[in-house]
Amino acid sequence: SGIVTNLMGMNVQDGDAYIFINKSLTGLKILHAEYGGLVIYNMKLERGAFKLPDIDTDDPATSKGIKWADLMMIVQGISPSEVHRCSRWEPKKK
């Protein structure tokens, strides 16, 4: 939560999930607030590596938002950038 608060300038209790992936792309941690406290999910791959969505390396942002469906694909070993998505209605973002 210190990284989220101090380095990212975000509030860990705002309802978002914060995803941290190690440099070798073999470990993933998800931090989010639940009723009563913070929860950390930890996944360490025995074989292979996580495939992340394409990221602009020139972007100076300290974080990048992704959809929950993309996170589920990453965890399941599916490359989000190689998936063909059918057209669907999405609510307007605030």
Backbone as XML, in Angstrom:
<?xml version="1.0"?>
<chain id="A" units="angstrom">
  <residue number="1" name="SER">
    <atom name="N" x="0.831" y="-1.197" z="0.000"/>
    <atom name="CA" x="0.000" y="0.000" z="0.000"/>
    <atom name="C" x="0.868" y="1.251" z="0.000"/>
  </residue>
  <residue number="2" name="GLY">
    <atom name="N" x="2.101" y="1.136" z="0.510"/>
    <atom name="CA" x="3.013" y="2.274" z="0.513"/>
    <atom name="C" x="3.366" y="2.716" z="-0.895"/>
  </residue>
  <residue number="3" name="ILE">
    <atom name="N" x="3.561" y="1.773" z="-1.810"/>
    <atom name="CA" x="3.865" y="2.110" z="-3.203"/>
    <atom name="C" x="2.681" y="2.840" z="-3.829"/>
  </residue>
  <residue number="4" name="VAL">
    <atom name="N" x="1.476" y="2.330" z="-3.597"/>
    <atom name="CA" x="0.278" y="2.951" z="-4.161"/>
    <atom name="C" x="0.109" y="4.369" z="-3.632"/>
  </residue>
  <residue number="5" name="THR">
    <atom name="N" x="0.272" y="4.552" z="-2.333"/>
    <atom name="CA" x="0.066" y="5.853" z="-1.711"/>
    <atom name="C" x="1.205" y="6.819" z="-2.000"/>
  </residue>
  <residue number="6" name="ASN">
    <atom name="N" x="2.437" y="6.410" z="-1.733"/>
    <atom name="CA" x="3.577" y="7.321" z="-1.801"/>
    <atom name="C" x="4.140" y="7.535" z="-3.203"/>
  </residue>
  <residue number="7" name="LEU">
    <atom name="N" x="4.265" y="6.471" z="-4.001"/>
    <atom name="CA" x="4.866" y="6.602" z="-5.326"/>
    <atom name="C" x="3.847" y="6.906" z="-6.419"/>
  </residue>
  <residue number="8" name="MET">
    <atom name="N" x="2.666" y="6.306" z="-6.305"/>
    <atom name="CA" x="1.654" y="6.497" z="-7.340"/>
    <atom name="C" x="0.703" y="7.646" z="-7.018"/>
  </residue>
  <residue number="9" name="GLY">
    <atom name="N" x="0.667" y="8.076" z="-5.757"/>
    <atom name="CA" x="-0.221" y="9.165" z="-5.367"/>
    <atom name="C" x="-1.698" y="8.793" z="-5.419"/>
  </residue>
  <residue number="10" name="MET">
    <atom name="N" x="-2.005" y="7.525" z="-5.212"/>
    <atom name="CA" x="-3.389" y="7.031" z="-5.272"/>
    <atom name="C" x="-3.826" y="6.610" z="-3.870"/>
  </residue>
  <residue number="11" name="ASN">
    <atom name="N" x="-5.129" y="6.424" z="-3.715"/>
    <atom name="CA" x="-5.686" y="5.951" z="-2.454"/>
    <atom name="C" x="-6.034" y="4.477" z="-2.600"/>
  </residue>
  <residue number="12" name="VAL">
    <atom name="N" x="-5.370" y="3.626" z="-1.849"/>
    <atom name="CA" x="-5.560" y="2.182" z="-1.965"/>
    <atom name="C" x="-6.995" y="1.763" z="-1.610"/>
  </residue>
  <residue number="13" name="GLN">
    <atom name="N" x="-7.713" y="2.606" z="-0.900"/>
    <atom name="CA" x="-9.081" y="2.270" z="-0.483"/>
    <atom name="C" x="-10.145" y="2.825" z="-1.419"/>
  </residue>
  <residue number="14" name="ASP">
    <atom name="N" x="-9.751" y="3.250" z="-2.628"/>
    <atom name="CA" x="-10.723" y="3.837" z="-3.549"/>
    <atom name="C" x="-11.512" y="2.807" z="-4.352"/>
  </residue>
  <residue number="15" name="GLY">
    <atom name="N" x="-11.218" y="1.528" z="-4.181"/>
    <atom name="CA" x="-11.976" y="0.481" z="-4.861"/>
    <atom name="C" x="-11.253" y="-0.142" z="-6.042"/>
  </residue>
  <residue number="16" name="ASP">
    <atom name="N" x="-10.149" y="0.455" z="-6.484"/>
    <atom name="CA" x="-9.398" y="-0.112" z="-7.600"/>
    <atom name="C" x="-8.530" y="-1.275" z="-7.125"/>
  </residue>
  <residue number="17" name="ALA">
    <atom name="N" x="-8.166" y="-2.138" z="-8.052"/>
    <atom name="CA" x="-7.199" y="-3.204" z="-7.777"/>
    <atom name="C" x="-5.867" y="-2.755" z="-8.353"/>
  </residue>
  <residue number="18" name="TYR">
    <atom name="N" x="-4.788" y="-2.964" z="-7.628"/>
    <atom name="CA" x="-3.454" y="-2.575" z="-8.056"/>
    <atom name="C" x="-2.650" y="-3.831" z="-8.326"/>
  </residue>
  <residue number="19" name="ILE">
    <atom name="N" x="-2.100" y="-3.919" z="-9.530"/>
    <atom name="CA" x="-1.420" y="-5.127" z="-9.989"/>
    <atom name="C" x="0.073" y="-4.846" z="-10.085"/>
  </residue>
  <residue number="20" name="PHE">
    <atom name="N" x="0.861" y="-5.715" z="-9.491"/>
    <atom name="CA" x="2.310" y="-5.589" z="-9.522"/>
    <atom name="C" x="2.890" y="-6.860" z="-10.122"/>
  </residue>
  <residue number="21" name="ILE">
    <atom name="N" x="3.772" y="-6.700" z="-11.116"/>
    <atom name="CA" x="4.376" y="-7.846" z="-11.792"/>
    <atom name="C" x="5.891" y="-7.681" z="-11.740"/>
  </residue>
  <residue number="22" name="ASN">
    <atom name="N" x="6.601" y="-8.752" z="-11.400"/>
    <atom name="CA" x="8.054" y="-8.648" z="-11.292"/>
    <atom name="C" x="8.709" y="-8.527" z="-12.671"/>
  </residue>
  <residue number="23" name="LYS">
    <atom name="N" x="9.978" y="-8.156" z="-12.673"/>
    <atom name="CA" x="10.708" y="-7.876" z="-13.909"/>
    <atom name="C" x="10.771" y="-9.086" z="-14.842"/>
  </residue>
  <residue number="24" name="SER">
    <atom name="N" x="10.887" y="-10.283" z="-14.279"/>
    <atom name="CA" x="10.974" y="-11.488" z="-15.105"/>
    <atom name="C" x="9.608" y="-11.990" z="-15.575"/>
  </residue>
  <residue number="25" name="LEU">
    <atom name="N" x="8.529" y="-11.295" z="-15.193"/>
    <atom name="CA" x="7.147" y="-11.620" z="-15.591"/>
    <atom name="C" x="6.696" y="-12.999" z="-15.115"/>
  </residue>
  <residue number="26" name="THR">
    <atom name="N" x="7.215" y="-13.442" z="-13.968"/>
    <atom name="CA" x="6.827" y="-14.745" z="-13.435"/>
    <atom name="C" x="6.053" y="-14.641" z="-12.122"/>
  </residue>
  <residue number="27" name="GLY">
    <atom name="N" x="5.960" y="-13.451" z="-11.565"/>
    <atom name="CA" x="5.238" y="-13.245" z="-10.312"/>
    <atom name="C" x="4.269" y="-12.087" z="-10.435"/>
  </residue>
  <residue number="28" name="LEU">
    <atom name="N" x="3.079" y="-12.252" z="-9.887"/>
    <atom name="CA" x="2.041" y="-11.237" z="-9.968"/>
    <atom name="C" x="1.373" y="-11.108" z="-8.610"/>
  </residue>
  <residue number="29" name="LYS">
    <atom name="N" x="1.178" y="-9.872" z="-8.156"/>
    <atom name="CA" x="0.448" y="-9.611" z="-6.916"/>
    <atom name="C" x="-0.644" y="-8.602" z="-7.203"/>
  </residue>
  <residue number="30" name="ILE">
    <atom name="N" x="-1.803" y="-8.827" z="-6.630"/>
    <atom name="CA" x="-2.935" y="-7.914" z="-6.767"/>
    <atom name="C" x="-3.299" y="-7.429" z="-5.375"/>
  </residue>
  <residue number="31" name="LEU">
    <atom name="N" x="-3.375" y="-6.128" z="-5.217"/>
    <atom name="CA" x="-3.739" y="-5.510" z="-3.945"/>
    <atom name="C" x="-5.051" y="-4.775" z="-4.120"/>
  </residue>
  <residue number="32" name="HIS">
    <atom name="N" x="-6.007" y="-5.032" z="-3.231"/>
    <atom name="CA" x="-7.235" y="-4.240" z="-3.236"/>
    <atom name="C" x="-7.878" y="-4.265" z="-1.854"/>
  </residue>
  <residue number="33" name="ALA">
    <atom name="N" x="-8.737" y="-3.291" z="-1.638"/>
    <atom name="CA" x="-9.408" y="-3.166" z="-0.351"/>
    <atom name="C" x="-10.699" y="-3.978" z="-0.366"/>
  </residue>
  <residue number="34" name="GLU">
    <atom name="N" x="-10.900" y="-4.752" z="0.663"/>
    <atom name="CA" x="-12.139" y="-5.500" z="0.894"/>
    <atom name="C" x="-12.778" y="-4.943" z="2.143"/>
  </residue>
  <residue number="35" name="TYR">
    <atom name="N" x="-13.948" y="-5.424" z="2.468"/>
    <atom name="CA" x="-14.585" y="-5.016" z="3.723"/>
    <atom name="C" x="-13.721" y="-5.502" z="4.879"/>
  </residue>
  <residue number="36" name="GLY">
    <atom name="N" x="-13.237" y="-4.583" z="5.686"/>
    <atom name="CA" x="-12.450" y="-4.946" z="6.853"/>
    <atom name="C" x="-10.947" y="-4.839" z="6.675"/>
  </residue>
  <residue number="37" name="GLY">
    <atom name="N" x="-10.437" y="-4.682" z="5.448"/>
    <atom name="CA" x="-8.993" y="-4.553" z="5.299"/>
    <atom name="C" x="-8.510" y="-4.767" z="3.880"/>
  </residue>
  <residue number="38" name="LEU">
    <atom name="N" x="-7.192" y="-4.776" z="3.742"/>
    <atom name="CA" x="-6.565" y="-4.970" z="2.441"/>
    <atom name="C" x="-6.326" y="-6.449" z="2.179"/>
  </residue>
  <residue number="39" name="VAL">
    <atom name="N" x="-6.440" y="-6.833" z="0.905"/>
    <atom name="CA" x="-6.233" y="-8.218" z="0.490"/>
    <atom name="C" x="-5.136" y="-8.237" z="-0.572"/>
  </residue>
  <residue number="40" name="ILE">
    <atom name="N" x="-4.220" y="-9.206" z="-0.464"/>
    <atom name="CA" x="-3.185" y="-9.395" z="-1.472"/>
    <atom name="C" x="-3.329" y="-10.808" z="-2.045"/>
  </residue>
  <residue number="41" name="TYR">
    <atom name="N" x="-3.431" y="-10.877" z="-3.376"/>
    <atom name="CA" x="-3.412" y="-12.153" z="-4.076"/>
    <atom name="C" x="-2.028" y="-12.281" z="-4.695"/>
  </residue>
  <residue number="42" name="ASN">
    <atom name="N" x="-1.429" y="-13.451" z="-4.581"/>
    <atom name="CA" x="-0.077" y="-13.673" z="-5.076"/>
    <atom name="C" x="-0.077" y="-14.890" z="-5.996"/>
  </residue>
  <residue number="43" name="MET">
    <atom name="N" x="0.490" y="-14.727" z="-7.202"/>
    <atom name="CA" x="0.593" y="-15.850" z="-8.135"/>
    <atom name="C" x="2.025" y="-15.934" z="-8.630"/>
  </residue>
  <residue number="44" name="LYS">
    <atom name="N" x="2.656" y="-17.076" z="-8.459"/>
    <atom name="CA" x="4.019" y="-17.321" z="-8.918"/>
    <atom name="C" x="3.962" y="-18.455" z="-9.921"/>
  </residue>
  <residue number="45" name="LEU">
    <atom name="N" x="4.414" y="-18.192" z="-11.141"/>
    <atom name="CA" x="4.360" y="-19.214" z="-12.185"/>
    <atom name="C" x="5.466" y="-20.241" z="-12.011"/>
  </residue>
  <residue number="46" name="GLU">
    <atom name="N" x="5.129" y="-21.499" z="-12.156"/>
    <atom name="CA" x="6.113" y="-22.581" z="-12.127"/>
    <atom name="C" x="6.846" y="-22.679" z="-13.457"/>
  </residue>
  <residue number="47" name="ARG">
    <atom name="N" x="6.147" y="-22.279" z="-14.540"/>
    <atom name="CA" x="6.723" y="-22.352" z="-15.880"/>
    <atom name="C" x="6.108" y="-21.252" z="-16.726"/>
  </residue>
  <residue number="48" name="GLY">
    <atom name="N" x="6.873" y="-20.667" z="-17.625"/>
    <atom name="CA" x="6.367" y="-19.628" z="-18.515"/>
    <atom name="C" x="6.440" y="-18.245" z="-17.883"/>
  </residue>
  <residue number="49" name="ALA">
    <atom name="N" x="5.796" y="-17.297" z="-18.549"/>
    <atom name="CA" x="5.785" y="-15.917" z="-18.090"/>
    <atom name="C" x="4.444" y="-15.289" z="-18.430"/>
  </residue>
  <residue number="50" name="PHE">
    <atom name="N" x="4.083" y="-14.262" z="-17.692"/>
    <atom name="CA" x="2.856" y="-13.532" z="-17.986"/>
    <atom name="C" x="3.047" y="-12.725" z="-19.264"/>
  </residue>
  <residue number="51" name="LYS">
    <atom name="N" x="2.035" y="-12.682" z="-20.115"/>
    <atom name="CA" x="2.058" y="-11.876" z="-21.341"/>
    <atom name="C" x="1.212" y="-10.636" z="-21.076"/>
  </residue>
  <residue number="52" name="LEU">
    <atom name="N" x="1.864" y="-9.476" z="-21.079"/>
    <atom name="CA" x="1.173" y="-8.228" z="-20.769"/>
    <atom name="C" x="0.651" y="-7.566" z="-22.031"/>
  </residue>
  <residue number="53" name="PRO">
    <atom name="N" x="-0.375" y="-6.701" z="-21.876"/>
    <atom name="CA" x="-0.835" y="-5.926" z="-23.036"/>
    <atom name="C" x="0.300" y="-5.016" z="-23.522"/>
  </residue>
  <residue number="54" name="ASP">
    <atom name="N" x="0.219" y="-4.603" z="-24.770"/>
    <atom name="CA" x="1.236" y="-3.706" z="-25.319"/>
    <atom name="C" x="1.241" y="-2.397" z="-24.540"/>
  </residue>
  <residue number="55" name="ILE">
    <atom name="N" x="2.440" y="-1.940" z="-24.171"/>
    <atom name="CA" x="2.603" y="-0.721" z="-23.389"/>
    <atom name="C" x="3.543" y="0.209" z="-24.143"/>
  </residue>
  <residue number="56" name="ASP">
    <atom name="N" x="3.176" y="1.480" z="-24.246"/>
    <atom name="CA" x="4.015" y="2.486" z="-24.889"/>
    <atom name="C" x="5.202" y="2.778" z="-23.978"/>
  </residue>
  <residue number="57" name="THR">
    <atom name="N" x="6.398" y="2.409" z="-24.397"/>
    <atom name="CA" x="7.584" y="2.584" z="-23.550"/>
    <atom name="C" x="7.979" y="4.052" z="-23.390"/>
  </residue>
  <residue number="58" name="ASP">
    <atom name="N" x="7.471" y="4.927" z="-24.250"/>
    <atom name="CA" x="7.758" y="6.363" z="-24.137"/>
    <atom name="C" x="6.798" y="7.072" z="-23.188"/>
  </residue>
  <residue number="59" name="ASP">
    <atom name="N" x="5.764" y="6.375" z="-22.735"/>
    <atom name="CA" x="4.773" y="6.964" z="-21.830"/>
    <atom name="C" x="5.376" y="7.088" z="-20.430"/>
  </residue>
  <residue number="60" name="PRO">
    <atom name="N" x="5.434" y="8.307" z="-19.859"/>
    <atom name="CA" x="6.051" y="8.492" z="-18.541"/>
    <atom name="C" x="5.139" y="8.121" z="-17.366"/>
  </residue>
  <residue number="61" name="ALA">
    <atom name="N" x="3.927" y="7.671" z="-17.640"/>
    <atom name="CA" x="2.979" y="7.342" z="-16.567"/>
    <atom name="C" x="3.528" y="6.244" z="-15.666"/>
  </residue>
  <residue number="62" name="THR">
    <atom name="N" x="3.237" y="6.353" z="-14.355"/>
    <atom name="CA" x="3.697" y="5.348" z="-13.396"/>
    <atom name="C" x="2.749" y="4.169" z="-13.294"/>
  </residue>
  <residue number="63" name="SER">
    <atom name="N" x="1.575" y="4.289" z="-13.915"/>
    <atom name="CA" x="0.624" y="3.184" z="-13.872"/>
    <atom name="C" x="-0.180" y="3.156" z="-15.167"/>
  </residue>
  <residue number="64" name="LYS">
    <atom name="N" x="-0.834" y="2.025" z="-15.407"/>
    <atom name="CA" x="-1.665" y="1.849" z="-16.590"/>
    <atom name="C" x="-2.913" y="1.094" z="-16.198"/>
  </residue>
  <residue number="65" name="GLY">
    <atom name="N" x="-4.052" y="1.591" z="-16.589"/>
    <atom name="CA" x="-5.311" y="0.917" z="-16.299"/>
    <atom name="C" x="-5.589" y="-0.183" z="-17.308"/>
  </residue>
  <residue number="66" name="ILE">
    <atom name="N" x="-6.140" y="-1.294" z="-16.823"/>
    <atom name="CA" x="-6.573" y="-2.367" z="-17.720"/>
    <atom name="C" x="-7.951" y="-2.834" z="-17.285"/>
  </residue>
  <residue number="67" name="LYS">
    <atom name="N" x="-8.636" y="-3.503" z="-18.173"/>
    <atom name="CA" x="-9.963" y="-4.044" z="-17.866"/>
    <atom name="C" x="-9.807" y="-5.339" z="-17.062"/>
  </residue>
  <residue number="68" name="TRP">
    <atom name="N" x="-10.820" y="-5.628" z="-16.263"/>
    <atom name="CA" x="-10.818" y="-6.847" z="-15.455"/>
    <atom name="C" x="-10.690" y="-8.080" z="-16.352"/>
  </residue>
  <residue number="69" name="ALA">
    <atom name="N" x="-11.356" y="-8.074" z="-17.500"/>
    <atom name="CA" x="-11.287" y="-9.207" z="-18.423"/>
    <atom name="C" x="-9.854" y="-9.429" z="-18.907"/>
  </residue>
  <residue number="70" name="ASP">
    <atom name="N" x="-9.111" y="-8.332" z="-19.145"/>
    <atom name="CA" x="-7.719" y="-8.467" z="-19.563"/>
    <atom name="C" x="-6.866" y="-9.074" z="-18.452"/>
  </residue>
  <residue number="71" name="LEU">
    <atom name="N" x="-7.110" y="-8.668" z="-17.213"/>
    <atom name="CA" x="-6.382" y="-9.247" z="-16.087"/>
    <atom name="C" x="-6.653" y="-10.748" z="-15.994"/>
  </residue>
  <residue number="72" name="MET">
    <atom name="N" x="-7.894" y="-11.155" z="-16.175"/>
    <atom name="CA" x="-8.233" y="-12.576" z="-16.110"/>
    <atom name="C" x="-7.531" y="-13.354" z="-17.222"/>
  </residue>
  <residue number="73" name="MET">
    <atom name="N" x="-7.422" y="-12.753" z="-18.408"/>
    <atom name="CA" x="-6.704" y="-13.429" z="-19.492"/>
    <atom name="C" x="-5.221" y="-13.568" z="-19.162"/>
  </residue>
  <residue number="74" name="ILE">
    <atom name="N" x="-4.620" y="-12.511" z="-18.598"/>
    <atom name="CA" x="-3.202" y="-12.563" z="-18.220"/>
    <atom name="C" x="-2.962" y="-13.688" z="-17.225"/>
  </residue>
  <residue number="75" name="VAL">
    <atom name="N" x="-3.816" y="-13.792" z="-16.224"/>
    <atom name="CA" x="-3.680" y="-14.829" z="-15.191"/>
    <atom name="C" x="-3.847" y="-16.225" z="-15.799"/>
  </residue>
  <residue number="76" name="GLN">
    <atom name="N" x="-4.722" y="-16.356" z="-16.799"/>
    <atom name="CA" x="-4.990" y="-17.655" z="-17.407"/>
    <atom name="C" x="-4.009" y="-18.012" z="-18.523"/>
  </residue>
  <residue number="77" name="GLY">
    <atom name="N" x="-3.061" y="-17.104" z="-18.814"/>
    <atom name="CA" x="-2.060" y="-17.407" z="-19.829"/>
    <atom name="C" x="-2.471" y="-17.050" z="-21.240"/>
  </residue>
  <residue number="78" name="ILE">
    <atom name="N" x="-3.444" y="-16.180" z="-21.393"/>
    <atom name="CA" x="-3.907" y="-15.744" z="-22.710"/>
    <atom name="C" x="-3.340" y="-14.353" z="-22.972"/>
  </residue>
  <residue number="79" name="SER">
    <atom name="N" x="-2.832" y="-14.122" z="-24.171"/>
    <atom name="CA" x="-2.266" y="-12.822" z="-24.525"/>
    <atom name="C" x="-3.395" y="-11.863" z="-24.910"/>
  </residue>
  <residue number="80" name="PRO">
    <atom name="N" x="-3.671" y="-10.835" z="-24.096"/>
    <atom name="CA" x="-4.758" y="-9.898" z="-24.412"/>
    <atom name="C" x="-4.572" y="-9.188" z="-25.750"/>
  </residue>
  <residue number="81" name="SER">
    <atom name="N" x="-3.336" y="-8.949" z="-26.172"/>
    <atom name="CA" x="-3.103" y="-8.228" z="-27.427"/>
    <atom name="C" x="-3.372" y="-9.106" z="-28.655"/>
  </residue>
  <residue number="82" name="GLU">
    <atom name="N" x="-3.460" y="-10.411" z="-28.477"/>
    <atom name="CA" x="-3.700" y="-11.313" z="-29.605"/>
    <atom name="C" x="-5.139" y="-11.812" z="-29.678"/>
  </residue>
  <residue number="83" name="VAL">
    <atom name="N" x="-5.980" y="-11.325" z="-28.791"/>
    <atom name="CA" x="-7.375" y="-11.757" z="-28.749"/>
    <atom name="C" x="-8.217" y="-10.862" z="-29.654"/>
  </residue>
  <residue number="84" name="HIS">
    <atom name="N" x="-9.079" y="-11.459" z="-30.457"/>
    <atom name="CA" x="-10.024" y="-10.694" z="-31.274"/>
    <atom name="C" x="-11.280" y="-10.473" z="-30.451"/>
  </residue>
  <residue number="85" name="ARG">
    <atom name="N" x="-11.653" y="-9.215" z="-30.265"/>
    <atom name="CA" x="-12.830" y="-8.873" z="-29.473"/>
    <atom name="C" x="-13.996" y="-8.509" z="-30.379"/>
  </residue>
  <residue number="86" name="CYS">
    <atom name="N" x="-15.149" y="-9.057" z="-30.085"/>
    <atom name="CA" x="-16.365" y="-8.690" z="-30.802"/>
    <atom name="C" x="-16.889" y="-7.365" z="-30.250"/>
  </residue>
  <residue number="87" name="SER">
    <atom name="N" x="-17.607" y="-6.643" z="-31.079"/>
    <atom name="CA" x="-18.151" y="-5.354" z="-30.678"/>
    <atom name="C" x="-19.194" y="-5.536" z="-29.575"/>
  </residue>
  <residue number="88" name="ARG">
    <atom name="N" x="-19.080" y="-4.741" z="-28.526"/>
    <atom name="CA" x="-20.020" y="-4.775" z="-27.409"/>
    <atom name="C" x="-20.269" y="-3.361" z="-26.918"/>
  </residue>
  <residue number="89" name="TRP">
    <atom name="N" x="-21.439" y="-3.136" z="-26.332"/>
    <atom name="CA" x="-21.748" y="-1.856" z="-25.711"/>
    <atom name="C" x="-20.955" y="-1.741" z="-24.414"/>
  </residue>
  <residue number="90" name="GLU">
    <atom name="N" x="-20.425" y="-0.565" z="-24.158"/>
    <atom name="CA" x="-19.737" y="-0.291" z="-22.892"/>
    <atom name="C" x="-20.284" y="0.993" z="-22.305"/>
  </residue>
  <residue number="91" name="PRO">
    <atom name="N" x="-20.454" y="1.028" z="-20.991"/>
    <atom name="CA" x="-20.946" y="2.258" z="-20.350"/>
    <atom name="C" x="-19.931" y="3.377" z="-20.522"/>
  </residue>
  <residue number="92" name="LYS">
    <atom name="N" x="-20.429" y="4.620" z="-20.542"/>
    <atom name="CA" x="-19.546" y="5.780" z="-20.663"/>
    <atom name="C" x="-18.725" y="5.917" z="-19.396"/>
  </residue>
  <residue number="93" name="LYS">
    <atom name="N" x="-17.459" y="6.296" z="-19.588"/>
    <atom name="CA" x="-16.569" y="6.498" z="-18.440"/>
    <atom name="C" x="-16.792" y="7.889" z="-17.875"/>
  </residue>
  <residue number="94" name="LYS">
    <atom name="N" x="-16.702" y="8.005" z="-16.557"/>
    <atom name="CA" x="-16.908" y="9.288" z="-15.887"/>
    <atom name="C" x="-15.678" y="10.146" z="-15.949"/>
  </residue>
</chain>
